[in-house]
Amino acid sequence: MSSGVAMSSTCPGLYCGRIMVNGTVEGECGVCPRGERANIEKVCQRCTECPELYDWLYLGFMAMLPLVLHWFFVEWYSGKKSSSALLQHVTAMLECSVSAVVTLLLTEPVGKLSIRSCRVQMLSDWYTMLYNPSPDYVNTLHCTQEAVYPLYTIVLIYYAFCLVMMMLLRPLLVKKIACGLGKTDRFRSIYAALYFFPIVTVLQAVGGGLLYYAFPYIILVLSLVTLAVYMSASEIQSLQSLISKKKRLVVLFSHWLLHGYGIISICLLDKLELSLPLLALVPGPTLFYIATAKFTEPTRILSEGGSRH
């Protein structure tokens, strides 16, 4: 055993290793099987750890991405007088929820709503294809593998199930309930999904590692910007105008949830209770906007400028 490990330590590169069979190291240096990665002794070791809280938050972000895009395009193309928007929102959530459950059940351990994973150690773990060594500077030893198993492929599988579920459920639903729209308008939210699903798939395939480290800041920035744009477009300048319509409250609380999600993700804390005091900052941007909106009213600025002249 010791001689095998010693010999395996000569494996070049970060991700090349030897396969261990019945307690002995066998074979030449190469790529580890799926669900395994090379340890410090350059032996392929099975991924048996449970994902950390940050890993689950990342998966949650990638799962929310198509759902939020569904909701946006359903709202965009449904029209103000369409009564089908709410049902389409619920259907989109059902599609994504079922896809998430099915994806978890098919991921090892199969049949359980849990996964085993290899811990992410550094950014290069997401891009092992860029770290194939060339020991003799001529021949390349290909050791490309999923070192972050299954955080990379599970998102792609989830997107595939989301697309299948949408194509099975949404066209029939839209055809029956979206009677107030034209024949082309009623399917535009589905057409939009056929565009953004390839985009988010490429985004995960190419930028998965970057998104893993940047998604908390992306959530905070985008949620703050979209909330400010929405409140400005809706001409919300007081607390009364904010709570006067149920739709505005739904949008507000949805953004607050995203604020909290981003704050907890940035904290990188395994214990959720330690992040709870920071959640008091969630209503801050909304209160700041309402308090300062009257000072930045364009008509007021123009009128004051005109009075000076």
C-alpha positions as CSV (number, residue, x, y, z in Angstrom):
1,M,0.0,0.0,0.0
2,S,2.8,2.4,1.0
3,S,4.7,1.7,-2.2
4,G,1.6,2.3,-4.3
5,V,0.9,5.6,-2.7
6,A,4.5,6.6,-3.0
7,M,4.4,5.8,-6.7
8,S,1.1,7.7,-7.1
9,S,2.7,10.8,-5.7
10,T,4.7,11.2,-8.9
11,C,1.5,12.0,-10.8
12,P,1.9,15.4,-12.5
13,G,-0.7,18.2,-12.5
14,L,-3.4,19.2,-10.0
15,Y,-6.1,16.7,-10.9
16,C,-4.3,13.6,-12.2
17,G,-4.4,10.5,-10.0
18,R,-4.4,6.8,-9.8
19,I,-7.4,4.6,-9.2
20,M,-7.5,2.6,-5.9
21,V,-9.0,-0.9,-6.2
22,N,-9.4,-3.1,-3.0
23,G,-7.1,-0.9,-1.0
24,T,-4.3,-1.0,-3.5
25,V,-3.3,1.7,-6.0
26,E,-3.4,0.5,-9.6
27,G,-3.0,1.8,-13.1
28,E,-1.2,4.8,-14.5
29,C,-1.8,8.4,-13.8
30,G,-4.9,9.7,-15.5
31,V,-8.4,11.1,-15.0
32,C,-10.4,10.1,-12.0
33,P,-13.8,8.5,-12.5
34,R,-16.9,10.6,-12.1
35,G,-17.7,11.3,-8.5
36,E,-14.0,11.1,-7.5
37,R,-11.1,13.5,-7.4
38,A,-7.4,13.2,-6.7
39,N,-6.4,13.8,-3.1
40,I,-3.1,15.2,-1.8
41,E,-1.5,11.8,-2.4
42,K,-2.6,11.8,-6.0
43,V,-5.0,8.9,-5.4
44,C,-8.6,9.1,-6.8
45,Q,-10.8,9.5,-3.7
46,R,-14.6,9.2,-3.7
47,C,-16.6,12.3,-3.0
48,T,-18.5,11.7,0.2
49,E,-18.8,15.1,1.8
50,C,-22.1,17.0,2.2
51,P,-22.4,20.3,0.4
52,E,-21.7,23.4,2.6
53,L,-24.4,26.0,3.1
54,Y,-22.7,28.3,0.6
55,D,-22.9,25.4,-2.0
56,W,-26.6,25.1,-1.4
57,L,-27.0,28.9,-1.8
58,Y,-25.2,28.7,-5.1
59,L,-27.4,25.9,-6.3
60,G,-30.4,27.9,-5.2
61,F,-29.3,30.9,-7.1
62,M,-28.8,28.9,-10.3
63,A,-32.2,27.3,-9.7
64,M,-33.9,30.7,-9.3
65,L,-32.4,32.1,-12.4
66,P,-34.7,30.5,-15.0
67,L,-37.7,31.0,-12.6
68,V,-37.1,34.7,-12.4
69,L,-36.6,34.9,-16.1
70,H,-39.9,33.0,-16.7
71,W,-41.8,35.4,-14.4
72,F,-40.2,38.4,-16.1
73,F,-41.2,37.4,-19.6
74,V,-44.7,36.2,-18.6
75,E,-45.3,39.6,-17.0
76,W,-43.8,41.4,-20.0
77,Y,-45.9,39.7,-22.6
78,S,-49.1,39.0,-20.7
79,G,-50.4,42.6,-20.8
80,K,-52.0,44.6,-18.0
81,K,-55.5,43.2,-18.6
82,S,-54.5,39.6,-19.0
83,S,-55.8,37.3,-16.2
84,S,-53.5,34.5,-17.2
85,A,-50.3,35.9,-15.8
86,L,-50.9,34.7,-12.3
87,L,-51.6,31.1,-13.4
88,Q,-48.5,31.2,-15.7
89,H,-46.4,32.4,-12.7
90,V,-47.7,29.4,-10.6
91,T,-47.1,27.0,-13.5
92,A,-43.5,28.3,-13.9
93,M,-42.8,27.7,-10.2
94,L,-44.3,24.2,-10.5
95,E,-42.1,23.4,-13.5
96,C,-38.9,24.5,-11.7
97,S,-39.9,22.9,-8.4
98,V,-40.6,19.5,-10.0
99,S,-37.4,19.8,-12.1
100,A,-35.4,20.5,-8.9
101,V,-36.8,17.6,-7.0
102,V,-36.3,15.2,-10.0
103,T,-32.7,16.4,-10.4
104,L,-31.9,15.8,-6.7
105,L,-33.6,12.3,-6.8
106,L,-31.5,11.3,-9.8
107,T,-28.2,12.5,-8.3
108,E,-26.2,10.2,-6.0
109,P,-27.4,9.0,-3.6
110,V,-30.2,8.1,-6.0
111,G,-33.7,8.4,-4.6
112,K,-32.8,10.8,-1.8
113,L,-33.2,14.6,-1.6
114,S,-29.5,15.0,-0.7
115,I,-26.3,14.9,-2.6
116,R,-22.7,14.0,-1.9
117,S,-20.0,16.3,-3.3
118,C,-16.4,17.2,-3.5
119,R,-15.6,20.4,-1.7
120,V,-14.6,23.4,-3.8
121,Q,-11.1,24.4,-2.9
122,M,-10.2,27.0,-5.5
123,L,-11.4,28.5,-8.8
124,S,-9.3,26.1,-10.9
125,D,-11.5,23.3,-9.7
126,W,-14.2,24.5,-12.1
127,Y,-11.8,24.6,-15.1
128,T,-9.8,21.4,-14.9
129,M,-9.6,21.3,-18.7
130,L,-7.1,24.2,-18.5
131,Y,-4.8,22.3,-16.2
132,N,-3.9,19.2,-18.2
133,P,-0.2,18.6,-17.6
134,S,2.5,18.0,-20.2
135,P,5.3,16.1,-18.3
136,D,7.6,15.9,-21.3
137,Y,6.5,19.2,-22.8
138,V,5.2,17.2,-25.9
139,N,2.4,14.8,-24.9
140,T,-0.5,16.1,-22.8
141,L,-1.9,14.0,-20.0
142,H,-5.7,14.6,-20.1
143,C,-7.1,14.7,-16.6
144,T,-10.2,16.8,-17.2
145,Q,-12.9,15.9,-14.7
146,E,-15.6,17.4,-12.5
147,A,-13.5,18.3,-9.5
148,V,-16.5,20.1,-7.9
149,Y,-18.8,17.1,-8.4
150,P,-21.8,17.5,-8.8
151,L,-22.1,21.3,-8.6
152,Y,-21.2,21.7,-12.3
153,T,-23.3,19.1,-14.0
154,I,-26.3,19.2,-11.7
155,V,-27.2,22.7,-12.8
156,L,-27.1,21.6,-16.5
157,I,-29.3,18.6,-15.7
158,Y,-31.7,20.8,-13.9
159,Y,-32.0,23.2,-16.9
160,A,-32.7,20.3,-19.2
161,F,-35.6,19.1,-17.0
162,C,-36.9,22.7,-16.8
163,L,-37.0,22.9,-20.5
164,V,-38.7,19.5,-20.9
165,M,-41.3,20.4,-18.2
166,M,-42.0,23.7,-19.8
167,M,-42.6,22.2,-23.3
168,L,-44.9,19.6,-21.8
169,L,-47.1,21.9,-19.6
170,R,-46.9,25.5,-20.7
171,P,-48.2,25.3,-24.4
172,L,-51.4,23.6,-23.4
173,L,-52.0,25.9,-20.5
174,V,-51.3,29.1,-22.5
175,K,-53.5,27.9,-25.3
176,K,-56.5,27.5,-23.0
177,I,-56.2,30.4,-20.6
178,A,-54.5,33.2,-22.7
179,C,-57.6,34.0,-24.7
180,G,-57.2,37.7,-24.3
181,L,-54.0,37.8,-26.3
182,G,-53.3,37.2,-30.0
183,K,-52.2,33.9,-31.4
184,T,-48.6,35.0,-31.6
185,D,-48.5,37.1,-28.3
186,R,-49.8,34.3,-26.1
187,F,-46.7,32.1,-26.8
188,R,-44.1,34.8,-26.7
189,S,-43.1,33.9,-23.1
190,I,-42.4,30.4,-24.2
191,Y,-40.4,31.6,-27.2
192,A,-38.4,33.8,-24.8
193,A,-37.6,30.8,-22.7
194,L,-36.3,28.9,-25.8
195,Y,-33.8,31.8,-26.1
196,F,-32.7,32.3,-22.5
197,F,-32.3,28.6,-21.6
198,P,-29.3,28.2,-24.1
199,I,-27.9,31.4,-22.7
200,V,-28.0,30.4,-19.0
201,T,-26.7,26.9,-20.0
202,V,-23.7,28.5,-21.7
203,L,-23.3,30.8,-18.8
204,Q,-23.1,27.9,-16.4
205,A,-20.8,25.9,-18.7
206,V,-18.3,28.7,-19.3
207,G,-18.7,30.9,-16.2
208,G,-19.8,28.5,-13.5
209,G,-16.7,29.0,-11.4
210,L,-16.9,32.8,-11.6
211,L,-20.6,32.7,-10.7
212,Y,-19.9,30.5,-7.8
213,Y,-17.8,33.2,-6.2
214,A,-19.7,36.2,-7.5
215,F,-23.3,35.3,-7.2
216,P,-23.9,37.0,-3.8
217,Y,-22.8,40.3,-5.1
218,I,-24.7,39.8,-8.4
219,I,-27.9,39.2,-6.4
220,L,-27.4,42.3,-4.2
221,V,-26.6,44.6,-7.1
222,L,-29.3,43.4,-9.4
223,S,-32.0,43.3,-6.7
224,L,-31.2,46.9,-5.6
225,V,-31.1,48.2,-9.2
226,T,-34.4,46.5,-10.2
227,L,-36.2,47.6,-7.1
228,A,-35.1,51.2,-7.6
229,V,-36.2,51.1,-11.3
230,Y,-39.5,49.6,-10.4
231,M,-40.2,52.1,-7.7
232,S,-39.2,55.0,-10.0
233,A,-41.3,53.6,-12.9
234,S,-44.3,53.2,-10.6
235,E,-43.8,56.7,-9.2
236,I,-43.6,55.5,-5.6
237,Q,-42.6,58.4,-3.4
238,S,-44.3,57.6,-0.1
239,L,-45.0,54.6,2.1
240,Q,-48.8,55.0,1.4
241,S,-48.3,54.7,-2.3
242,L,-46.1,51.6,-1.7
243,I,-48.7,49.7,0.3
244,S,-51.7,50.8,-1.7
245,K,-51.5,47.9,-4.1
246,K,-51.0,44.2,-3.5
247,K,-48.8,43.8,-6.5
248,R,-46.3,46.4,-5.2
249,L,-46.1,44.6,-1.9
250,V,-45.4,41.3,-3.7
251,V,-42.6,42.9,-5.7
252,L,-41.2,44.6,-2.6
253,F,-41.1,41.4,-0.5
254,S,-39.7,39.5,-3.4
255,H,-36.8,41.9,-3.6
256,W,-36.4,41.9,0.2
257,L,-36.0,38.1,0.0
258,L,-33.3,38.5,-2.6
259,H,-31.6,41.1,-0.4
260,G,-31.5,38.7,2.5
261,Y,-30.4,35.9,0.3
262,G,-27.4,37.9,-0.9
263,I,-26.5,39.1,2.5
264,I,-26.4,35.6,4.0
265,S,-24.4,34.3,1.0
266,I,-21.8,37.0,1.4
267,C,-21.4,36.3,5.1
268,L,-20.3,32.7,4.3
269,L,-21.6,31.5,7.6
270,D,-22.5,27.9,8.2
271,K,-24.8,28.8,11.1
272,L,-27.8,30.8,9.9
273,E,-28.5,32.4,13.3
274,L,-25.3,34.3,13.1
275,S,-26.4,36.1,10.0
276,L,-29.8,37.1,11.4
277,P,-28.8,40.5,12.8
278,L,-27.5,41.5,9.4
279,L,-30.9,40.9,7.9
280,A,-32.1,44.1,9.7
281,L,-30.4,45.9,6.8
282,V,-32.8,44.5,4.2
283,P,-35.5,47.3,4.4
284,G,-32.7,49.9,4.4
285,P,-32.6,50.6,0.6
286,T,-36.4,50.9,0.4
287,L,-36.6,53.3,3.3
288,F,-33.7,55.4,1.9
289,Y,-35.4,55.6,-1.5
290,I,-38.7,56.8,0.0
291,A,-36.9,59.3,2.2
292,T,-34.9,60.8,-0.6
293,A,-37.3,60.5,-3.6
294,K,-38.9,63.9,-3.0
295,F,-35.6,65.6,-3.2
296,T,-34.8,64.0,-6.6
297,E,-38.2,64.6,-8.3
298,P,-37.4,65.8,-11.9
299,T,-40.3,68.3,-12.0
300,R,-39.1,69.9,-8.7
301,I,-35.5,70.2,-10.0
302,L,-36.7,71.8,-13.2
303,S,-39.1,74.1,-11.5
304,E,-36.3,75.3,-9.0
305,G,-33.9,75.7,-11.9
306,G,-36.5,77.8,-13.8
307,S,-37.3,80.0,-10.8
308,R,-33.6,80.9,-10.4
309,H,-33.5,82.2,-13.9
